[in-house]
Amino acid sequence: HLLPSSEYAARISDFRTYDAVSRDLLKRWCYPVVPDNLPSGYERDFRYVRKQQYLYGETRSSPKSQVARTAKVTGPGIVGASCAILENAVVEGTVMGQNCRIGKSCVVRKSHLWKDVYVDDDVTIEESLLCSGSKVLKGARIGKGCIIGNGCVVGENVVIPEFTRITLSEEKEDDDFDDFDDDSEEDDEEDGESPEDMTNHELVGKDGLGRAWQPSDDGDDDDEDLSPIDKMKVQSIGYGSPYEFLRNRVISQTGGDDLSEQAADEQDEEFFEYGNEKNFNPNGELITGRQRGVDVVKELKDLCMEHDLSNPIENLIIEVNSFKFSQNASYSDCAIAAMLAILERMPITSDMSAVELISLLKKDLAHWGPLLRKVCFGVVEEKALLGVIETSAIGSGVVADVLMKAPAFRFVLQTLHDEEILSEESILSWAEERENEDGETPQAELFAQKPTQDFLAWLKEDDEDDDDDDDDDDD
């Protein structure tokens, strides 16, 4: 069955795809199936709140969720009913179910917390899943790719290694993902073994509960070169393949176990060609799913350049998202490509004034705006988009000539801010980086333009006024 361009389909086969599809839903790729527009019959009703990022809050008459004034919560994510996020906590891109509690000075990033999850003070959780009723006690650290099962407890100051799965289910021959279902706790109660009896205190601490879940080797694996542990990692949230793992896999897949030294060198050259700079992330990890020699930004830009303006922008959004997944591209790649295409498609002339440029830009944003808002996932993506404008301004050609003439650059920033494509946070973060740079550079010259400085001063003042209003509301 071939999907029409306006439809979305995905199959959740493991925790990694569970996370990916969840984020698609939060980013409204699955519209009209979105948190604020669920089909009739659902008991929970979500109120959609958008502040440059996709953040949803569950509406219930009582009790309402409480977020401390000094806490920072950013989307895409959901804050369920009756939740509490205490002072100085940082919650980024996280889905929280009902009745969750996040303590003081915690950091929770890109994770999933099901209902009734308790997180004590000074805890760090990275790209993990905490099942219903689980607890993480004070000072604990949860590495990326972890799963804390129903009712499990991570003890005080315990560090859980990356890709560890903790459960209170009994170890069985058919031990599988069902150990993390909501029903698993009831099954264990029927078996009669107490949580304390099955707990590995070396893993979860003296005040913890749970044992390490180990994947079974059933011998029926399509990826025969992957061990059960490696397969589990590949299926986990936050997984990224390191260079050596992929190199060895390439060699094994091509029958390279018996390669001579010369052949092995040739194999390395081929692999390095595949793993060129564009195919590595900032952590030095090779981006999986990337075809050899593919420049994802160029390909994404070409998609935007070929887009017919008479067609709905939603069609292009689906194409961009499909290509993004096929090449494991980032949203920053999408934002950079889209902005490059917009600037290239604009009929800019060397004698164009700043007012004429902005009039043209506003007209184009009426069509392209939804795409830019979709791919600007947060501050990182917004700064990537801003970087395109800055680089275009200090480059060469007609676009550079126009953008470098004050107040054109300032007007572009202000227009993108007014259109809710660039947030105050991303613009001020970019400005802080430029303020700390030394030397006379084209970037410094552009940044120092008086209209640009006036706009940044206005943004800072507006941001401070918002903080004062928040303090008054608290009083």
Disulfide bonds with the S-S distance in Angstrom:
none
